[in-house]
């Protein structure tokens, strides 16, 4: 079975299970079922709905807070988190001309998912979050605010969105893939964007989010649902990209492994230990003085030898033996009341000067024949010393240690008057009575150190160190004092913050007029910076391009200021924050979209059938227009054809679909214009002339809650144009001039995209699947694909129409 056949079969099976058995609860967010608004909620009450099978609620008034409780919202949104295929479905009846939000899932300024219906602009707007924290808005021209019941479904499947109204597919669009990575404290509002804006007025029922393919079938079971979704295809492409990445990493690892194996074919490798120039193999044991040691995984592990008690037989005594830690039983000799062991010597000096030397051998003292004469001493006789184990005298201060040093590591030999002795070095203790073997003393563990407050004791061979705690600096070897990071400049406070020294550290607090956590402080302007302006210092705004004024409240009219010179076939149109050269009536753009309007060309209204000439006249094309001419010898009426209806010459009428526009027929040509507003006229139409509405109830509150606008006022906020109409705020994305280029970016502080030549600077790419990239491992990457650079965890690479662009994600470090 082919992949497409499999997906089709799977789709039929899946959908039939949904229709026949109901939706799996783990895939369904049913707002009014999971969350039951209480009767005490102001502006919300239960009413009769489109049907009687579920609850319906009427949304009224301007003071309400229909927000799903945080715990319930988290349970709902957990089903949606990370998903790129889902459907928002609702049955509603919206009041005439109302502009309101159906549902909004957002965190601060990030709108993860929001569905809005504008009765003022006759639009349905879908706002959602894409990767890179970019909010995308799709606008569907359609009227829902007509006081009629409608079934509405917006189905999102990866990069594909479809709008269904009353079981009819109205629009299909290709969009950016939604990114539903929502933080825990994301808020979920119904019938409004927040407590003050986007207030929906009307009735809603069956508000649902279905996290599954083709979720619209719950409203309209008879719609075609056998085809695989865009998300299925997107998932397959993603899997191919993941397999490419795995292949690249595997190829690299195999290549490296092959190199290593070529060098290890004839080797046997194990971790060894090197001690005093001797190499020991894994698990090999040895004795080092008074310690038993083992090599374990390349590390030396030693334990002190515990000597057992000895019971020596008669004729022997316990004595140390060279190369052994513990005493051994040795043959004993008795000589002048002394107990000597094998090898011990004693000299007997006679007053006559004769000397006899004896040595213990086999329990008996034997005379040692000594034919050598004693060397001549360089010291006076008073400085000469008689030694018990030899016949020859030595000078006082003789170096006995060089004759045979038995002192081992960490023990040092000391010269005495008549011989040598071992003594443990400072910081070590003896492991046996003669001090020949010694071990390190852990002063830290045994409390034998002098480290004072604000320090930590660290043991070293023969000694210890006092390390300062973090945030402290050294006074001497044993004590530390607090480090003033504020004075030294070693702090992380923002330049607009105050630094306060604390015990072991410091704290930061933003200066008056700034807000933040101290490490990052932003100027505070009490929300007075308008039209995208940013607060750069207390009560000082830096305006976005195209605006000016103390609060960035004034739009720069580039057209009237003479900044722009448009072609004669175009006219300069000023818009909030920018401008563009728009083709004059009678002209249209040829598709090149030049900035100054040079791409505008004449429309032949006669050929295009766009003239309003009546049948008794002849259309004659003119540059930028047309003329309705009466043939020679005819008596023409001068009537017009408008919307397939005859309008008489001189007739004036109001458009059926726009009551604010007045049209007239003048010698075969229809001329339309907006209604002239005369606010002095008491019968003026306030819908067409909102600026004439003096009522306080028609005023609107700005998003920052600090400014009010009169009905008819417009302003710009977060790249949206907003308008106050009879007490309701409606906002829509700013219209931007078309950009016909491969790579575009939206500069910081601006709203519209611009063309760039460097693909690595681009935010958006017009992907061409024929322009692939070859990564360093020889893997072909499609344009639009991304992968982690091999050997890194935070460097992400992307293929942009044949160009590889890599960047480090600072949040990953």
Secondary structure as the mmCIF struct_conf table of DSSP 4:
data_model
#
loop_
_struct_conf.conf_type_id
_struct_conf.id
_struct_conf.beg_label_comp_id
_struct_conf.beg_label_asym_id
_struct_conf.beg_label_seq_id
_struct_conf.end_label_comp_id
_struct_conf.end_label_asym_id
_struct_conf.end_label_seq_id
HELX_RH_AL_P HELX_RH_AL_P1 UNK A 3 UNK A 21
HELX_RH_3T_P HELX_RH_3T_P1 UNK A 25 UNK A 27
STRN STRN1 UNK A 28 UNK A 30
HELX_RH_AL_P HELX_RH_AL_P2 UNK A 31 UNK A 34
TURN_TY1_P TURN_TY1_P1 UNK A 39 UNK A 40
BEND BEND1 UNK A 41 UNK A 41
TURN_TY1_P TURN_TY1_P2 UNK A 42 UNK A 43
STRN STRN2 UNK A 44 UNK A 47
BEND BEND2 UNK A 50 UNK A 54
STRN STRN3 UNK A 56 UNK A 59
BEND BEND3 UNK A 61 UNK A 62
STRN STRN4 UNK A 67 UNK A 67
HELX_RH_AL_P HELX_RH_AL_P3 UNK A 70 UNK A 80
TURN_TY1_P TURN_TY1_P3 UNK A 81 UNK A 82
BEND BEND4 UNK A 84 UNK A 84
STRN STRN5 UNK A 85 UNK A 94
HELX_LH_PP_P HELX_LH_PP_P1 UNK A 95 UNK A 95
TURN_TY1_P TURN_TY1_P4 UNK A 96 UNK A 97
STRN STRN6 UNK A 99 UNK A 107
TURN_TY1_P TURN_TY1_P5 UNK A 108 UNK A 109
STRN STRN7 UNK A 110 UNK A 118
TURN_TY1_P TURN_TY1_P6 UNK A 119 UNK A 122
STRN STRN8 UNK A 123 UNK A 130
TURN_TY1_P TURN_TY1_P7 UNK A 131 UNK A 133
STRN STRN9 UNK A 134 UNK A 141
BEND BEND5 UNK A 146 UNK A 148
STRN STRN10 UNK A 149 UNK A 157
TURN_TY1_P TURN_TY1_P8 UNK A 158 UNK A 159
STRN STRN11 UNK A 160 UNK A 165
TURN_TY1_P TURN_TY1_P9 UNK A 166 UNK A 167
STRN STRN12 UNK A 168 UNK A 174
HELX_LH_PP_P HELX_LH_PP_P2 UNK A 176 UNK A 177
STRN STRN13 UNK A 178 UNK A 178
TURN_TY1_P TURN_TY1_P10 UNK A 184 UNK A 185
STRN STRN14 UNK A 187 UNK A 190
BEND BEND6 UNK A 191 UNK A 197
STRN STRN15 UNK A 202 UNK A 210
BEND BEND7 UNK A 212 UNK A 212
TURN_TY1_P TURN_TY1_P11 UNK A 213 UNK A 214
HELX_RH_3T_P HELX_RH_3T_P2 UNK A 215 UNK A 218
TURN_TY1_P TURN_TY1_P12 UNK A 219 UNK A 219
TURN_TY1_P TURN_TY1_P13 UNK A 221 UNK A 222
BEND BEND8 UNK A 223 UNK A 223
BEND BEND9 UNK A 227 UNK A 227
HELX_LH_PP_P HELX_LH_PP_P3 UNK A 228 UNK A 229
HELX_RH_AL_P HELX_RH_AL_P4 UNK A 230 UNK A 264
TURN_TY1_P TURN_TY1_P14 UNK A 265 UNK A 266
STRN STRN16 UNK A 273 UNK A 275
TURN_TY1_P TURN_TY1_P15 UNK A 276 UNK A 277
STRN STRN17 UNK A 278 UNK A 280
TURN_TY1_P TURN_TY1_P16 UNK A 282 UNK A 283
STRN STRN18 UNK A 285 UNK A 288
TURN_TY1_P TURN_TY1_P17 UNK A 289 UNK A 290
STRN STRN19 UNK A 291 UNK A 296
TURN_TY1_P TURN_TY1_P18 UNK A 297 UNK A 298
STRN STRN20 UNK A 299 UNK A 304
HELX_LH_PP_P HELX_LH_PP_P4 UNK A 307 UNK A 309
HELX_LH_PP_P HELX_LH_PP_P5 UNK A 312 UNK A 313
TURN_TY1_P TURN_TY1_P19 UNK A 314 UNK A 315
STRN STRN21 UNK A 316 UNK A 319
TURN_TY1_P TURN_TY1_P20 UNK A 322 UNK A 323
BEND BEND10 UNK A 325 UNK A 326
STRN STRN22 UNK A 328 UNK A 335
TURN_TY1_P TURN_TY1_P21 UNK A 336 UNK A 337
STRN STRN23 UNK A 338 UNK A 341
TURN_TY1_P TURN_TY1_P22 UNK A 342 UNK A 343
STRN STRN24 UNK A 345 UNK A 349
TURN_TY1_P TURN_TY1_P23 UNK A 351 UNK A 352
BEND BEND11 UNK A 353 UNK A 353
STRN STRN25 UNK A 355 UNK A 361
TURN_TY1_P TURN_TY1_P24 UNK A 362 UNK A 363
STRN STRN26 UNK A 364 UNK A 368
HELX_LH_PP_P HELX_LH_PP_P6 UNK A 369 UNK A 369
BEND BEND12 UNK A 372 UNK A 372
HELX_LH_PP_P HELX_LH_PP_P7 UNK A 373 UNK A 377
BEND BEND13 UNK A 378 UNK A 379
HELX_RH_3T_P HELX_RH_3T_P3 UNK A 381 UNK A 383
STRN STRN27 UNK A 384 UNK A 385
TURN_TY1_P TURN_TY1_P25 UNK A 388 UNK A 389
BEND BEND14 UNK A 391 UNK A 392
STRN STRN28 UNK A 394 UNK A 395
TURN_TY1_P TURN_TY1_P26 UNK A 396 UNK A 397
HELX_RH_3T_P HELX_RH_3T_P4 UNK A 401 UNK A 403
TURN_TY1_P TURN_TY1_P27 UNK A 409 UNK A 410
STRN STRN29 UNK A 411 UNK A 415
BEND BEND15 UNK A 417 UNK A 419
STRN STRN30 UNK A 420 UNK A 424
HELX_LH_PP_P HELX_LH_PP_P8 UNK A 425 UNK A 425
TURN_TY1_P TURN_TY1_P28 UNK A 426 UNK A 427
STRN STRN31 UNK A 428 UNK A 430
BEND BEND16 UNK A 431 UNK A 432
TURN_TY1_P TURN_TY1_P29 UNK A 433 UNK A 434
BEND BEND17 UNK A 435 UNK A 437
STRN STRN32 UNK A 438 UNK A 440
HELX_RH_AL_P HELX_RH_AL_P5 UNK A 443 UNK A 446
TURN_TY1_P TURN_TY1_P30 UNK A 447 UNK A 447
TURN_TY1_P TURN_TY1_P31 UNK A 453 UNK A 454
STRN STRN33 UNK A 455 UNK A 460
TURN_TY1_P TURN_TY1_P32 UNK A 461 UNK A 462
STRN STRN34 UNK A 463 UNK A 468
HELX_LH_PP_P HELX_LH_PP_P9 UNK A 469 UNK A 469
TURN_TY1_P TURN_TY1_P33 UNK A 470 UNK A 471
STRN STRN35 UNK A 472 UNK A 474
BEND BEND18 UNK A 475 UNK A 478
STRN STRN36 UNK A 480 UNK A 482
HELX_RH_AL_P HELX_RH_AL_P6 UNK A 485 UNK A 488
TURN_TY1_P TURN_TY1_P34 UNK A 489 UNK A 489
TURN_TY1_P TURN_TY1_P35 UNK A 495 UNK A 496
STRN STRN37 UNK A 497 UNK A 502
TURN_TY1_P TURN_TY1_P36 UNK A 503 UNK A 504
STRN STRN38 UNK A 505 UNK A 510
HELX_LH_PP_P HELX_LH_PP_P10 UNK A 511 UNK A 511
TURN_TY1_P TURN_TY1_P37 UNK A 512 UNK A 513
STRN STRN39 UNK A 514 UNK A 516
BEND BEND19 UNK A 517 UNK A 520
STRN STRN40 UNK A 521 UNK A 523
TURN_TY1_P TURN_TY1_P38 UNK A 526 UNK A 527
TURN_TY1_P TURN_TY1_P39 UNK A 531 UNK A 532
STRN STRN41 UNK A 534 UNK A 537
TURN_TY1_P TURN_TY1_P40 UNK A 538 UNK A 539
STRN STRN42 UNK A 540 UNK A 542
HELX_LH_PP_P HELX_LH_PP_P11 UNK A 543 UNK A 544
TURN_TY1_P TURN_TY1_P41 UNK A 545 UNK A 546
STRN STRN43 UNK A 547 UNK A 548
BEND BEND20 UNK A 549 UNK A 549
TURN_TY1_P TURN_TY1_P42 UNK A 550 UNK A 551
BEND BEND21 UNK A 552 UNK A 552
STRN STRN44 UNK A 554 UNK A 555
TURN_TY1_P TURN_TY1_P43 UNK A 558 UNK A 562
TURN_TY1_P TURN_TY1_P44 UNK A 568 UNK A 569
STRN STRN45 UNK A 570 UNK A 575
TURN_TY1_P TURN_TY1_P45 UNK A 576 UNK A 577
STRN STRN46 UNK A 578 UNK A 583
HELX_LH_PP_P HELX_LH_PP_P12 UNK A 584 UNK A 584
TURN_TY1_P TURN_TY1_P46 UNK A 585 UNK A 586
STRN STRN47 UNK A 587 UNK A 589
BEND BEND22 UNK A 591 UNK A 591
TURN_TY1_P TURN_TY1_P47 UNK A 595 UNK A 596
BEND BEND23 UNK A 597 UNK A 597
TURN_TY1_P TURN_TY1_P48 UNK A 598 UNK A 599
STRN STRN48 UNK A 600 UNK A 602
HELX_RH_AL_P HELX_RH_AL_P7 UNK A 605 UNK A 608
TURN_TY1_P TURN_TY1_P49 UNK A 609 UNK A 609
STRN STRN49 UNK A 613 UNK A 613
TURN_TY1_P TURN_TY1_P50 UNK A 615 UNK A 616
BEND BEND24 UNK A 617 UNK A 617
STRN STRN50 UNK A 618 UNK A 622
TURN_TY1_P TURN_TY1_P51 UNK A 623 UNK A 624
STRN STRN51 UNK A 625 UNK A 629
HELX_LH_PP_P HELX_LH_PP_P13 UNK A 630 UNK A 631
TURN_TY1_P TURN_TY1_P52 UNK A 632 UNK A 633
STRN STRN52 UNK A 640 UNK A 642
TURN_TY1_P TURN_TY1_P53 UNK A 643 UNK A 644
STRN STRN53 UNK A 645 UNK A 647
TURN_TY1_P TURN_TY1_P54 UNK A 649 UNK A 650
STRN STRN54 UNK A 652 UNK A 654
BEND BEND25 UNK A 656 UNK A 657
TURN_TY1_P TURN_TY1_P55 UNK A 659 UNK A 660
STRN STRN55 UNK A 661 UNK A 666
TURN_TY1_P TURN_TY1_P56 UNK A 667 UNK A 668
STRN STRN56 UNK A 669 UNK A 674
HELX_LH_PP_P HELX_LH_PP_P14 UNK A 675 UNK A 677
TURN_TY1_P TURN_TY1_P57 UNK A 679 UNK A 680
TURN_TY1_P TURN_TY1_P58 UNK A 682 UNK A 683
TURN_TY1_P TURN_TY1_P59 UNK A 686 UNK A 688
HELX_RH_3T_P HELX_RH_3T_P5 UNK A 690 UNK A 692
HELX_RH_3T_P HELX_RH_3T_P6 UNK A 696 UNK A 698
STRN STRN57 UNK A 700 UNK A 701
TURN_TY1_P TURN_TY1_P60 UNK A 703 UNK A 704
BEND BEND26 UNK A 705 UNK A 706
STRN STRN58 UNK A 708 UNK A 709
TURN_TY1_P TURN_TY1_P61 UNK A 711 UNK A 712
STRN STRN59 UNK A 714 UNK A 717
TURN_TY1_P TURN_TY1_P62 UNK A 718 UNK A 719
STRN STRN60 UNK A 720 UNK A 725
TURN_TY1_P TURN_TY1_P63 UNK A 726 UNK A 727
STRN STRN61 UNK A 728 UNK A 733
HELX_LH_PP_P HELX_LH_PP_P15 UNK A 734 UNK A 735
BEND BEND27 UNK A 741 UNK A 742
STRN STRN62 UNK A 743 UNK A 745
TURN_TY1_P TURN_TY1_P64 UNK A 748 UNK A 749
BEND BEND28 UNK A 752 UNK A 752
STRN STRN63 UNK A 754 UNK A 755
BEND BEND29 UNK A 757 UNK A 757
HELX_RH_3T_P HELX_RH_3T_P7 UNK A 759 UNK A 761
BEND BEND30 UNK A 763 UNK A 763
STRN STRN64 UNK A 764 UNK A 765
TURN_TY1_P TURN_TY1_P65 UNK A 769 UNK A 770
STRN STRN65 UNK A 773 UNK A 774
TURN_TY1_P TURN_TY1_P66 UNK A 776 UNK A 777
BEND BEND31 UNK A 778 UNK A 778
STRN STRN66 UNK A 780 UNK A 781
TURN_TY1_P TURN_TY1_P67 UNK A 783 UNK A 784
STRN STRN67 UNK A 786 UNK A 788
HELX_LH_PP_P HELX_LH_PP_P16 UNK A 789 UNK A 789
TURN_TY1_P TURN_TY1_P68 UNK A 790 UNK A 791
BEND BEND32 UNK A 793 UNK A 794
STRN STRN68 UNK A 795 UNK A 800
TURN_TY1_P TURN_TY1_P69 UNK A 801 UNK A 802
STRN STRN69 UNK A 803 UNK A 808
TURN_TY1_P TURN_TY1_P70 UNK A 810 UNK A 812
#
